[in-house]
């Protein structure tokens, strides 16, 4: 198991054990309670807590969730996003326009708005 941005990720064997446990619980729970949990999970994610304090999420899986999972596995993208999140400096839109030689607030391109002339 490892953690990414506060989300716990489980290895394939761990996921298999978790799903087997959930399947076993669902087989022993009355159908009405199971259907109520599934109905609620269609509206919102449901957090299931074990007697040992472990927490699991019961959520509807869609293509978007799968895409998020695959994106998080893209190490190069995650490294880029982490680096961008650590950046503290910003560049104003006006400065960017000046760097690109675009007109800044009515001035002609190529004119440095910071020049004291």
N, C-alpha and C positions, 0 to 999 in steps of 0.2 A: 504494500500500500504506500502511496505517496500523495502529497497534497499540492494542488495548484490553485492559487488565488482563493484559499479557504475551502476549496472543494476536495473531498477525499476521493482518490482514484484507487480502484482495486484491481489486482491482477486477475487474469482469466480464471485460475482455480478458485480464488476468493469469491469472484462474482458467481461462479457455478455453485459454491457452497451456500451463498446467500440466497440465490434463487431457489435452490432445493429446499432451504428452510422456509422460505415464503410459500412455496408450493405445498409443503407439508402442513403449514398453518392453515392455508386456504382450504385444504381438503378436510380439515377437522373443524373449521368454523361453520356455523350455520350459514346457508346460502344467503339468507336475508342480510346478515351483517357484511358479508363479502360484497354483495351487490351495493350496499350502502356506501362502503369504502370506495368502490370503483366509481360510483356515481359522483361522490365528492371529488375524487381525483380527476374526473373530467372537467370540473369547475376550477380546481386549484390543486397545487401539490400538497400531499398529505405526508406529514412526518410521523413515522412509526418508531416507537421507542421500545426496546427490548427490556426485560427485567434487569439485565446487566448494565443498562444505560446506553447501549449502542443505539444510534439513530440511523434510520433509513428513510428514503424518500419514495413515496408511491406517486408516480406522475405519468401522465399520458405521454407516450413517445411518438414524436412526429419527425418528419424529415429535418426540420430546423434543429431539433435537439441533436440529431445524428451529425448534422453539419457542424454544430458547435463542438461536439466531441472530437471530430476529425480535425477541426481547426486548431484545437488545443494541443493536438499531437504534433502539429507542425512546429518543430523546434526553432527553425530559422525565424518564422513569424513571431513566435513567443519571445525570442531573444530581442527582436526589433521592437516589439511593443513594450517590453520591460525597459529597454534603453530609452525609449521615448517617454515613458512614465517617469523616469528619473530626471528628465530635463527640467531645469528651473528657469531658463531664460526663454523669453518670448520675443517675437518680432512683430511689430505693428503692421497692419495692412498698408498704411501709408509708406512705411519703410520698404516693404516688399515692392510696392508699385515704383518707388524711387530706384530700387536696385534693378528693376526690370526696364527702367527707362520709360515708364508710363507717366502720363500727366498726373501731377499731385496737386489737388485742390486748385485747379484752374491754371497751373503753371505749365509751361511747355515741357515736353520730354527732354531729359538730359539736364534739366536745371536742378541743382542741388538745393533743396529747401532749407538745408542747414547752413548754407553759405552766408557769410556775414557781409559780403561784397562791398 
